[in-house]
Amino acid sequence: MSANSASAAPEAEQPSTGSGPRIPKVPFWAQIVAGLVLGVLLGWIARSQDVSWLVTTLDQIGSIFVQLLKLAVAPLVFFAILVSITNLRKVNNAARLATRTLLWFMITSLIAVAIGLAIGLITNPGSGTGLTPKDGELSETKGSWIDFLTGIIPTDVITPFAELNVLQIVFMAAVAGIAALKLGDKAQPILTLSQSILELLQKALWWVIRLAPLGTVGLIGYAIADYGWDLIGKYATFTADVYIGCLLVMFGVYPLLLATVAKVSPLQFFKGAWPAIQLAFVSRSSVGTMPVTQRVTERLGVPKEYASFAVPFGATTKMDGCAAIYPALAAIFIAQIFDVQLGIGDYLLIAFVSVIGSAATAGLTGATVMLTLTLSTLGLPLEGVGLLLAIDPILDMIRTATNVAGQALVPVIVSAREKILDHDKYNSASASPIDAFGSSDDEGRDGDRDRTPAPKDAVPVTA
């Protein structure tokens, strides 16, 4: 890691030659770990010593970080989807690539939900918790099939941005992108403006991303201070199930698919994708992590034109953690708390909802929407959602990391099977620190560092 970190730093950023000692640059992953440790320590102090001002401070730090991410979500999704759809005109067999991408989204979701169901049936996470139906409360955020189908089309163009309805934003962006494709050259000024706005938003988001270690202190610290270890203990089996399920998918299923389907090195994938995965764990936002996810996907040899479509599409619809593993386990957990027996048909319904309804997870409250959609389909009490809200931030970290790993995985698999993956770039991708992604010249540096002088036709995607 140290060798990669050293090579990632450009010459211009090194101190001028002099006799003074150089201050070593702390890698981003180390900053994140330090933030986690400090957050747990401050949270424990705040709770054990009843330091109210420290609880408030941690809450404010975490809330401000999340709010900054939310601020960028709506316009980022709109322009990312619009630009990604129009970029497909530069790719051969665009319809085939889009279809294969969606197919692999569904396949991996089906595998993930099966793992979630299996773990839930083996461990019985709702047994022995001491929780009762009275501990639950109705969730303010709900989802149903009618709401999902009718809620895709907005009533106006302002409300989706104001209320952060990501699904409606995706719909409007898709319509605008398709219309721009049909207009051809007449739409070029709009596309140029959209590309510039997208780059501006991504640059601003880099600044927020650099605050992630500080946000980690607030988010983890407040979770410990507010919930305490006693509450976490009540959900110990369920929490362990979610983490085990996500880890099995991330480090079991994904490597297997990479080795057997894509026929590439799984270790090399995680080496290249790690900056996005670690940021997702901290930020708990697939959309907020999207610029990093797209960059690491390109660095793994996926053609830029295809990655610019697949990653934004995945960031709003590809949720193996939030939409597959979590609702499967949560449905079993809630059914056991409310003493409801689930049958084979119910488990098949859970799988169906997870594979088909994952688009409803778009946004920062995606897991809650998906859970209410699953519960309403099964006829389980929605009060069960309230049982899990307290522990949700702890679960959301590993869920989002799994989501983002899958969002980078599928483009690699599709590219490999379609023979458009640049294997030279893939095999030389490095786990450079996350701050190397945000600089204006990093694309050129990535090219110098990750790219061997392969012939341009090694990636035959551009028309």
C-alpha positions as MATLAB code, in Angstrom:
seq = 'MSANSASAAPEAEQPSTGSGPRIPKVPFWAQIVAGLVLGVLLGWIARSQDVSWLVTTLDQIGSIFVQLLKLAVAPLVFFAILVSITNLRKVNNAARLATRTLLWFMITSLIAVAIGLAIGLITNPGSGTGLTPKDGELSETKGSWIDFLTGIIPTDVITPFAELNVLQIVFMAAVAGIAALKLGDKAQPILTLSQSILELLQKALWWVIRLAPLGTVGLIGYAIADYGWDLIGKYATFTADVYIGCLLVMFGVYPLLLATVAKVSPLQFFKGAWPAIQLAFVSRSSVGTMPVTQRVTERLGVPKEYASFAVPFGATTKMDGCAAIYPALAAIFIAQIFDVQLGIGDYLLIAFVSVIGSAATAGLTGATVMLTLTLSTLGLPLEGVGLLLAIDPILDMIRTATNVAGQALVPVIVSAREKILDHDKYNSASASPIDAFGSSDDEGRDGDRDRTPAPKDAVPVTA';
ca = [
       0.000    0.000    0.000;
       2.816    2.371    0.871;
       4.447    1.887   -2.510;
       1.187    2.633   -4.284;
       0.537    5.642   -2.099;
       3.972    7.004   -2.841;
       3.608    6.527   -6.566;
       0.177    8.168   -6.542;
       1.509   11.495   -5.295;
       2.470   13.747   -8.213;
       5.815   15.436   -8.360;
       4.220   18.867   -8.152;
       2.714   18.113   -4.761;
       6.056   17.146   -3.182;
       7.766   19.748   -0.996;
      10.528   21.732   -2.560;
      13.980   20.277   -2.153;
      15.434   21.421    1.105;
      17.087   20.241    4.250;
      13.881   20.227    6.301;
      12.132   16.920    7.053;
       9.119   15.991    4.939;
       5.777   15.553    6.683;
       4.445   12.137    5.631;
       1.044   12.144    3.972;
      -1.507   10.065    5.889;
      -3.322    7.656    3.528;
      -7.060    8.115    3.295;
      -7.792    4.615    4.607;
      -5.721    5.421    7.700;
      -7.694    8.634    8.189;
     -10.921    6.629    8.011;
      -9.672    4.070   10.553;
      -8.557    6.878   12.846;
     -11.990    8.465   12.492;
     -13.693    5.178   13.390;
     -11.521    4.676   16.480;
     -11.892    8.280   17.616;
     -15.640    8.188   17.016;
     -16.095    5.042   19.106;
     -13.933    6.525   21.893;
     -15.772    9.873   21.951;
     -19.146    8.138   21.746;
     -18.271    5.894   24.689;
     -17.072    8.890   26.725;
     -20.185   10.905   25.863;
     -22.501    8.077   26.927;
     -20.641    6.768   29.989;
     -19.947   10.232   31.403;
     -23.261   11.709   30.223;
     -21.551   14.567   28.366;
     -24.534   16.125   26.617;
     -22.586   18.773   24.719;
     -20.338   16.089   23.219;
     -23.383   14.089   22.082;
     -24.775   17.220   20.424;
     -21.443   18.020   18.791;
     -21.049   14.518   17.373;
     -24.625   14.623   16.080;
     -24.031   17.963   14.369;
     -20.767   16.861   12.755;
     -22.345   13.696   11.337;
     -25.527   15.504   10.255;
     -23.606   18.234    8.420;
     -21.557   15.643    6.537;
     -24.685   13.740    5.458;
     -26.430   16.995    4.548;
     -23.521   17.998    2.307;
     -23.825   14.660    0.522;
     -27.584   15.107    0.141;
     -27.029   18.558   -1.307;
     -25.228   17.055   -4.285;
     -27.432   13.981   -4.779;
     -30.330   15.389   -6.833;
     -28.380   17.361   -9.484;
     -25.621   14.737   -9.568;
     -28.087   11.929  -10.343;
     -29.892   13.968  -12.997;
     -26.838   15.045  -14.963;
     -24.988   11.746  -14.468;
     -27.899    9.739  -15.904;
     -28.491   12.225  -18.725;
     -24.833   12.296  -19.762;
     -24.435    8.525  -19.349;
     -27.354    7.793  -21.687;
     -26.045   10.166  -24.341;
     -22.570    8.615  -23.996;
     -24.025    5.315  -25.160;
     -24.100    6.701  -28.693;
     -20.289    6.380  -28.651;
     -20.416    2.670  -27.809;
     -20.904   -0.197  -30.225;
     -23.743   -2.579  -29.301;
     -25.082   -0.122  -26.711;
     -28.436   -1.881  -26.396;
     -26.699   -5.222  -25.876;
     -24.448   -3.775  -23.172;
     -27.380   -2.147  -21.376;
     -29.366   -5.403  -21.471;
     -26.429   -7.469  -20.202;
     -25.838   -4.946  -17.421;
     -29.435   -5.160  -16.238;
     -29.354   -8.966  -16.467;
     -26.273   -9.225  -14.261;
     -27.790   -6.750  -11.806;
     -30.707   -9.156  -11.441;
     -28.552  -12.299  -11.246;
     -26.328  -10.962   -8.480;
     -29.366   -9.623   -6.573;
     -30.996  -13.048   -6.729;
     -27.851  -14.694   -5.349;
     -27.620  -12.081   -2.586;
     -31.242  -12.493   -1.472;
     -30.828  -16.272   -1.426;
     -27.845  -15.895    0.897;
     -29.821  -13.511    3.115;
     -32.731  -15.930    3.366;
     -30.445  -18.874    4.119;
     -28.657  -17.035    6.924;
     -31.964  -15.866    8.411;
     -33.461  -19.355    8.391;
     -30.351  -20.829   10.019;
     -29.842  -18.227   12.769;
     -33.433  -17.125   13.617;
     -32.363  -13.510   14.336;
     -35.691  -12.536   15.980;
     -35.521  -15.198   18.675;
     -34.337  -14.339   22.173;
     -34.008  -10.595   21.589;
     -36.472   -9.564   24.266;
     -38.140   -7.266   21.724;
     -41.928   -7.252   21.365;
     -44.360   -5.799   18.803;
     -44.884   -2.869   21.205;
     -41.280   -1.817   20.617;
     -42.073   -1.107   16.965;
     -43.561    2.003   15.453;
     -44.874    2.958   12.046;
     -42.216    4.269    9.695;
     -42.727    7.701    8.188;
     -41.085    6.447    4.991;
     -43.206    3.840    3.247;
     -43.168    1.991   -0.012;
     -45.796    0.002   -1.883;
     -46.136   -1.339   -5.407;
     -48.790    1.278   -6.222;
     -46.617    4.069   -4.848;
     -43.650    2.641   -6.732;
     -45.443    2.448  -10.086;
     -47.343    5.734   -9.818;
     -44.453    7.539   -8.137;
     -42.087    7.133  -11.059;
     -43.690    9.991  -12.995;
     -43.422   13.360  -11.193;
     -46.244   15.874  -11.051;
     -43.816   18.720  -11.714;
     -40.103   19.216  -12.321;
     -39.321   20.987   -9.025;
     -40.720   18.673   -6.337;
     -38.471   15.654   -7.065;
     -35.391   17.819   -6.514;
     -36.821   19.530   -3.438;
     -37.969   16.259   -1.819;
     -35.013   14.201   -3.111;
     -37.192   11.673   -4.928;
     -34.357    9.957   -6.747;
     -36.571    7.600   -8.739;
     -38.452   10.510  -10.320;
     -35.167   12.310  -10.987;
     -33.875    9.213  -12.767;
     -37.064    9.103  -14.860;
     -36.726   12.749  -15.938;
     -33.019   12.338  -16.690;
     -33.689    9.216  -18.770;
     -36.380   11.005  -20.789;
     -34.095   14.004  -21.333;
     -31.197   11.750  -22.340;
     -33.254    9.765  -24.840;
     -34.707   12.976  -26.284;
     -31.184   14.375  -26.666;
     -30.153   11.232  -28.552;
     -33.098   11.635  -30.912;
     -32.301   15.315  -31.546;
     -28.728   14.534  -32.530;
     -26.491   17.534  -33.225;
     -29.198   20.005  -32.252;
     -28.850   18.870  -28.626;
     -25.067   19.247  -28.539;
     -25.078   22.624  -26.702;
     -27.239   21.103  -23.954;
     -24.991   18.059  -23.734;
     -21.873   20.220  -23.503;
     -23.465   22.272  -20.725;
     -24.616   19.112  -18.927;
     -21.124   17.622  -19.073;
     -19.647   20.816  -17.634;
     -22.218   20.925  -14.823;
     -21.550   17.261  -14.025;
     -17.814   17.887  -13.770;
     -18.470   20.920  -11.566;
     -20.685   18.862   -9.243;
     -18.120   16.086   -9.054;
     -15.370   18.558   -8.195;
     -17.502   20.009   -5.389;
     -18.298   16.495   -4.172;
     -14.577   15.707   -3.944;
     -14.311   18.413   -1.312;
     -17.101   16.769    0.671;
     -15.460   13.379    0.284;
     -12.263   14.726    1.811;
     -14.311   15.458    4.941;
     -15.291   11.795    5.281;
     -12.852   11.038    8.162;
     -14.367   13.910   10.156;
     -17.875   12.779    9.227;
     -16.946    9.298   10.432;
     -16.109   10.638   13.880;
     -19.537   12.272   14.130;
     -21.613    9.447   12.664;
     -19.992    6.599   14.616;
     -19.600    8.632   17.784;
     -23.236    9.698   17.864;
     -24.411    6.143   17.115;
     -22.498    4.833   20.141;
     -23.504    7.755   22.361;
     -27.181    7.633   21.436;
     -27.838    3.899   21.114;
     -25.290    2.396   23.481;
     -23.933   -1.126   23.583;
     -27.026   -2.440   25.385;
     -29.266   -1.669   22.421;
     -26.734   -3.086   19.993;
     -26.662   -6.240   22.120;
     -30.383   -6.808   21.549;
     -29.754   -6.854   17.820;
     -26.502   -8.801   18.022;
     -27.658  -11.799   15.974;
     -29.426   -9.665   13.371;
     -26.450   -7.290   13.068;
     -24.048  -10.216   12.727;
     -26.327  -11.778   10.101;
     -26.337   -8.619    7.979;
     -22.567   -8.253    8.195;
     -21.923  -11.935    7.508;
     -24.345  -11.922    4.564;
     -22.773   -8.822    3.032;
     -19.241  -10.138    3.566;
     -20.162  -13.489    2.006;
     -21.506  -11.713   -1.070;
     -18.608   -9.269   -1.290;
     -15.746  -11.638   -0.616;
     -17.333  -14.945   -1.616;
     -19.803  -14.523   -4.461;
     -18.125  -11.583   -6.195;
     -14.635  -13.184   -6.323;
     -16.199  -16.414   -7.597;
     -17.961  -14.540  -10.413;
     -14.794  -12.642  -11.277;
     -12.728  -15.821  -11.428;
     -15.209  -18.023  -13.287;
     -17.321  -15.646  -15.396;
     -15.014  -12.690  -16.066;
     -11.851  -14.832  -15.757;
      -9.882  -12.061  -14.049;
      -8.092  -11.804  -10.717;
     -10.467  -11.129   -7.788;
      -7.595   -9.727   -5.706;
      -6.809   -7.224   -8.444;
     -10.457   -6.151   -8.518;
     -10.521   -5.350   -4.817;
      -7.154   -3.661   -5.058;
      -8.493   -1.283   -7.685;
     -12.016   -0.862   -6.267;
     -11.037   -0.464   -2.613;
     -11.118    3.386   -2.538;
     -14.805    3.351   -3.533;
     -15.698    0.520   -1.137;
     -14.096    2.199    1.870;
     -15.745    5.541    1.080;
     -19.128    3.825    0.732;
     -18.679    2.224    4.162;
     -18.192    5.645    5.731;
     -20.536    7.847    3.702;
     -23.409    5.308    3.559;
     -24.401    6.755    0.185;
     -24.063    4.951   -3.133;
     -24.854    8.159   -4.995;
     -22.367   10.163   -2.950;
     -19.694    7.578   -3.754;
     -20.622    7.429   -7.444;
     -17.784    9.617   -8.823;
     -15.201    7.456   -7.060;
     -16.964    4.259   -8.154;
     -16.921    5.387  -11.766;
     -13.251    6.330  -11.602;
     -12.131    3.033  -10.081;
     -14.273    1.149  -12.612;
     -12.533    2.949  -15.464;
      -9.184    2.319  -13.787;
     -10.026   -1.415  -13.784;
     -10.149   -1.346  -17.581;
     -13.851   -0.767  -18.224;
     -14.264    1.584  -21.227;
     -15.120    5.088  -20.079;
     -18.156    5.392  -22.361;
     -19.677    2.224  -20.926;
     -18.651    2.947  -17.311;
     -20.286    6.375  -17.489;
     -23.573    4.597  -18.177;
     -23.296    1.485  -16.004;
     -22.083    3.112  -12.779;
     -24.726    5.889  -12.494;
     -27.374    3.343  -13.500;
     -26.100    0.986  -10.823;
     -25.855    3.688   -8.172;
     -29.626    4.131   -8.374;
     -30.767    0.550   -9.003;
     -28.028   -1.947   -8.027;
     -28.345   -2.557   -4.270;
     -27.331   -6.056   -3.186;
     -26.913   -4.895    0.408;
     -29.969   -2.663    0.830;
     -32.370   -4.383   -1.559;
     -31.465   -8.070   -1.255;
     -29.623   -9.218    1.870;
     -31.131   -6.696    4.290;
     -34.866   -6.983    3.440;
     -34.611  -10.798    3.378;
     -33.113  -10.908    6.873;
     -35.324   -8.087    8.157;
     -38.515   -9.807    6.964;
     -37.563  -12.993    8.835;
     -36.572  -10.970   11.912;
     -39.837   -9.001   11.988;
     -41.959  -12.093   11.292;
     -40.396  -13.808   14.303;
     -40.943  -10.783   16.562;
     -44.611  -10.582   15.525;
     -44.978  -14.381   15.614;
     -45.928  -14.688   11.931;
     -45.082  -17.927   10.129;
     -43.545  -17.503    6.686;
     -43.866  -20.198    4.033;
     -42.141  -21.094    0.783;
     -44.401  -18.716   -1.132;
     -43.391  -15.843    1.153;
     -39.705  -16.508    0.589;
     -40.253  -16.546   -3.165;
     -42.068  -13.208   -2.834;
     -39.100  -11.766   -0.942;
     -36.809  -12.860   -3.779;
     -39.184  -11.369   -6.366;
     -39.416   -8.028   -4.576;
     -35.640   -7.875   -4.133;
     -34.882   -8.518   -7.804;
     -37.678   -6.478   -9.398;
     -38.217   -3.702   -6.869;
     -34.614   -2.689   -6.254;
     -35.120    0.539   -8.207;
     -37.264    1.710   -5.284;
     -34.135    1.800   -3.119;
     -32.730    4.857   -4.870;
     -31.768    7.596   -2.463;
     -30.401    7.888    1.052;
     -33.458    6.231    2.665;
     -33.466    3.396    0.161;
     -33.233    0.498    2.603;
     -36.242    1.726    4.583;
     -38.325    2.124    1.428;
     -37.310   -1.329    0.257;
     -38.123   -2.871    3.636;
     -41.604   -1.337    3.759;
     -42.177   -2.503    0.174;
     -41.190   -6.044    1.189;
     -43.292   -6.029    4.362;
     -46.391   -4.678    2.606;
     -46.044   -7.341   -0.112;
     -45.829  -10.081    2.543;
     -48.612   -8.567    4.655;
     -46.292   -8.102    7.660;
     -46.869   -5.197   10.098;
     -45.084   -2.020    9.026;
     -44.492   -1.271   12.706;
     -41.635   -3.735   12.360;
     -39.657   -1.071   10.515;
     -39.462    0.931   13.724;
     -37.737   -1.977   15.429;
     -34.785   -1.641   13.076;
     -34.447    2.134   12.744;
     -32.303    2.443   15.874;
     -29.670    0.050   14.589;
     -29.905    1.175   10.947;
     -26.772    3.416   10.799;
     -24.564    0.532   11.944;
     -26.073   -1.776    9.326;
     -26.050    0.809    6.572;
     -22.260    0.986    6.458;
     -21.732   -2.606    5.335;
     -24.890   -2.544    3.160;
     -23.624    0.449    1.184;
     -20.131   -0.997    0.848;
     -21.696   -4.135   -0.647;
     -23.859   -2.039   -2.964;
     -20.867   -0.131   -4.322;
     -18.722   -3.251   -4.723;
     -21.509   -4.729   -6.865;
     -21.846   -1.513   -8.856;
     -18.175   -1.796   -9.840;
     -18.310   -5.569  -10.295;
     -21.040   -5.816  -12.951;
     -19.384   -3.460  -15.491;
     -16.163   -5.488  -15.136;
     -18.021   -8.761  -15.734;
     -19.978   -7.424  -18.714;
     -16.872   -5.825  -20.232;
     -14.891   -9.033  -19.827;
     -17.598  -11.177  -21.423;
     -18.047   -8.696  -24.271;
     -14.255   -8.641  -24.771;
     -13.975   -4.888  -24.300;
     -12.152   -4.994  -20.949;
      -8.624   -3.581  -21.097;
      -6.749   -6.362  -19.289;
      -3.534   -4.348  -19.189;
      -5.233   -1.609  -17.195;
      -7.039   -4.138  -15.019;
      -3.867   -5.985  -14.110;
      -1.987   -2.766  -13.336;
      -4.740   -0.982  -11.388;
      -3.446    0.233   -8.041;
      -5.105    1.008   -4.737;
      -3.941    4.605   -4.764;
      -5.283    6.841   -2.004;
      -8.690    8.367   -2.524;
      -7.405   11.937   -2.558;
      -5.516   11.139   -5.761;
      -8.909   10.904   -7.509;
     -10.000   14.435   -6.840;
      -7.244   16.447   -8.460;
      -7.789   18.005  -11.833;
      -4.940   16.161  -13.460;
      -5.523   12.762  -11.967;
      -6.915   11.326  -15.171;
      -3.632   11.960  -16.853;
      -1.690   10.570  -13.907;
      -3.883    7.470  -13.854;
      -3.110    7.012  -17.479;
       0.614    7.251  -16.864;
       0.486    5.011  -13.844;
      -2.098    2.390  -14.747;
      -1.905    2.255  -18.488;
       0.723    0.430  -20.409;
       1.286    1.721  -23.933;
      -1.298   -0.689  -25.347;
      -2.716   -0.038  -28.793;
      -5.879    1.975  -28.791;
      -7.865   -0.769  -30.445;
      -7.379   -2.908  -27.316;
     -10.742   -1.510  -26.219;
     -12.869   -1.490  -29.382;
     -15.889    0.356  -28.067;
     -15.853    3.777  -29.616;
     -17.645    4.071  -32.887;
];
